[in-house]
Amino acid sequence: MAYEECMVIGRNAIMEAFRSGKTIDKLFVLDGCQDGPVKSILREAKKQDTLVKFVSKEKLDALSSHEKHQGVVAVAAAYEYVSVEDLFEKAEEKGEDPFFILCDEIEDPHNLGAIIRTANLAGAHGVIIPKRRAVGLTGVVAKVSAGALNYTPVARVTNLSKTIDELKERGMWFVCGDMDGEIMYDLNLTGPVGLVIGNEGKGVSRLVKEKCDYRASIPMKGDIDSLNASVATGVLAFEIVRQRMGK
C-alpha cells in the first residue's frame, strides 16, 4: 500500500471517513479556516482524539498533490489499531509471558515498519506507540513491515508513561535502550517484559526513562556512537529471545 492511499482529501471524504469509524491519525487544516463544515470536521476529530495541525495552503497543496482539498487533508491509518488488552490476549493464547515493544516518539516510518517486522520475528506479542509526536500506521510503515502488520498488533496510547504504570500493575517490568545503561548481557531480561526504544535523535525521553526498571546498553566496538533505532531494537529484542530460550 502506497503512502498516498492513506490520504483522505476534501471535506466530504474526510467527514465520511470519520463517520464510518476509519482511524484518522492526523488532520491538517488550513490555518484560519473556521467555516461550518470545517468546524464539524474538527468536532469529529476531537471526539476521536485525532491530532490536528493548522498549516499553510502550500503545505496542504503538497500533501494533496495539488488535488482540490477544500482546506482539509487527513492521514488515515493503513491498518487498524488494537487495544493493549489485545496484546495480553495474544500472549495468553501462546501461553507465554507478555513481551511488548514500546516506541517512544519514533518519527521515521521506515524505522517503525522495521521495528514491527523485528517484533514479529522476535515473537513479541505486540507494539505500543504514542498518539503524539510519533508516526502512525502509514502505508510506508505497512510496506516496510513486509507483512508483519498482518500478524503483530499495534496499540496506540495517549500517554506512554501512564501506560507503563498501568502495565507494571499487571506484573510487567521495563527495560529501555540507553547508551549509558548496563551492558545488556549483564541484565536478566526474562519474564513479562516491555522493551522501550527511543526517538531517533533524542533517545528515550526523561519521563519514560524514569519509569523503566533497567537501562540496557549494546556493547559497540566501532567508531560511531549509536545504532539506528530499528537495528538497536533487533539487537535488544533478540537478547531477550536468547535469554527466554535459556530458561
N, C-alpha and C positions, 0 to 999 in steps of 0.2 A: 504494500500500500504506500503510495507516494505521499509526501507531506501535504501537497496541495489538496488531496482528497479529504483532509481533516479540516479544511477551511470551510466555514459557512458564511456566505456573503449576502448582505442585504437584509432589510428589516423583516420581511415576511418569513424568509427562510430561517432566520435566527429565532424568531418567536415560535415558529413551528417546531424547531429543534428543542427548545426549552419545554414546550408543552408536551412533546412526545416522550419526554424523560431522557433524552440524549444527554450525556455528560459533557458539559462545556467547561473546558479548562480555563480559558481566558476570553474576555470580551474587550475588544478595542473600540472605543467610541470617539468620534470627532470632538475635539476639545471645544466646549461652549455649546454643543448641540443638546438642547433640552426640550424638544417638542414632544407632543403627546405620545406618539409611537415609540420614541426612544426612551421616554420615562417608563413606559410599560415594559420594555425590554430590560431596563435597569432594575425594575421591581422583581422580575423573574430571576435575574442574576443574583439579586440579594437573597432571595428565597433559597437558592441553591449554593450560596456562598461561593459564587464564581468570582475569580479575580478580575477586577475591572481596571482598565487603563485608559486614560484620556490622552489622545495623541493627535498629531497634526494630520492634515489632509494628505500630505506627501507620504507619511507612514502608512496610512490606510490604502493609498493607491498602490504602494509597493506590496503590502500584504495581500491585496486582492488581485494582483497582476493587472491592475487598471480596469478590472470589471466594475460595473456600476454598484457601488457598495452602500449608497444612501447614508453614509456616516457611521456605519457599524460593520465590523468584521469579527467573527468568533472563531476560536480554535476548539474543535471538538476532539474528545479523546478517541483514539483509534481502537481502543479496547475498553471494556467496562471495568471499573474498579470494583474491588470486593471489600468486605469489612475485615477488620483484624480478627474477628471471631472465625471467619472462614479459614484463616491461616492456621488457627489452633485445630480446627476440624480436620484439616489436611494432615497435620502431624498425628492426630489421634487415629485417623484412618490407617496410617502406616505403622502405628504402634511405636512411634519414635518420640524422643524429647524434642520439643519445638526448637527450630533453628530458623531464625529470621534474619534478613539483611536489611538494615535501615540506612537510607541515603539522606544525609544531611545537606540539603541545598545543592544537589548535583544539577548543574545547569546545561551540560552538553548532552544532547540526545544520543550521540554515539556512545558516550560513557554509560548512560543509563541502560541503553539497549544491551551493551556488552555485560553490564552487571547482572541484568535479568537472565541473560544466557548462562553466565557463570553460576548464578543462584540455582538454576535448573540442573546443571551438570554436577554441582556440589551437593545436591539433594536438599537444598534449603526449602522450607515449606512456603516461602513467600517473601516478597519485598515490600517494605513500607517507605513511602515518600511523603514529604510535606506538601501542603497545598500552595504555599507561597515561596517565592524566591527559588523556584526549582522547576525543572522541565517536567511536563506530564507525559502521558502515553501518546505521543505524536506518532505519525506514520513512520518517521525516521527511526524512532525508538523501536517500533514494531519490526521494521525491516532488519535493523542491526541485531535484534534479539534472535533472528534466524528461526522463528517458530516457537521459541521458548515461552512467549506470552500465551500460547495456547495451553500451556501446562503449569506455568508458575504464576500464581495470583499476585496482584499488586494492590495493596491497600493505600489509600491516600488519607492523611490525617491533618487536622488543623494545627496541632501543636506537638512536635516530636518529643519535646521534653516531658510533657504531660503524659504522652503515650508510653514513654519509657517507665514512668512512675506506675502507671496502671499495669503494665506488663510485669513489673517487679512484684506487684501484689499477687500476681498469679504464678510466682515462683521462678521467673526468668531472671537472668543476670546479663550484664552487658560489657562488651569489650569494644574499644574503638581503635582504629588505626591512628598511630601518633608517632612521629619520628623520634620523639623524646621519651617514649614509653619503654617498658621492659621488653627484652627480646622475646618474640612470640614463642620460641621453643621452651622458654622457662615458665610459661603460664599453663595452668590447667584449663583447657578450653572445652571441656566436656560438659554434659548436662544441657538443660534448656537455656540456649544462648542466643543473644542478639548481637550481630556484628554491625557496628556503626562505621560508615565510610563518609568522610567529609568532602566538602566542596573542593573543586579542582585547584583553586588558588589559596583559599584561606584554611583549608582543612576542616576539622570538626569544630563547630562553634563552642565557645566557652561554656554556655549553659548546658549544652548537650554533653560535652566532655565531663562536666562535673557530675552528671548523672551516671556515668559509666563506672563499673566496678574495677575494670582494668584498662590500661592503655598499652597496646601491643605495637612494637616496632619490628620492622622487617630488616634483618641484617643485610646491609648492602656494601659492596666492595668497589663500586665504580667511582667515576669522577663527577657525577651529577648527584643532586641531593634528594631526589624523590622519584617515585614511580607514578605513572598515570593512575588515576583513581580506579579505573576498571581493572587494571593489572594488579594493583595493590589488593583489590577485593579478591581476585583469584588466588593470590598467594596466601592471604589470611584465611579465606574460606576453605582452601584445601589443607591447611594445617589443622583446622577444626575437623575436617573429614578424616585426616590421618589419626588424630587423637581419638575420635569416635570409634574408628575401626580397631584401635588398640585396646579398647576397654575389655 
